[in-house]
Amino acid sequence: MELEVEITRLGAQGDAVAERPDGPIFVPFTLPGERVRVAVDPKSDHATLLDVLEQSAERVAPVARISACAAAARSSTWR
């Protein structure tokens, strides 16, 4: 299922969180304040990023094209 959501905060494991009436959705590679289109996995509370519709003012270009650590890759686009 595709949804348009606003990212409200970062979760404890580095994925961003969008709130829904039935609970949070965890969206990797996004930042608080962004409006995104996602594909939600119906069997979990995770989603796949399809498109960033409105970028956060805090988004910057990644420092490395490929990162050895997923956590570093997720945080490398945030000031």
Secondary structure, 3 states (H helix, E strand, C coil): CEEEEEEEEECCCCCEEEEECCEEEEECCCCCCCEEEEEECCCCCEEEEEEEEECCCCECCCCCCCCCCHHHHHHCCEC
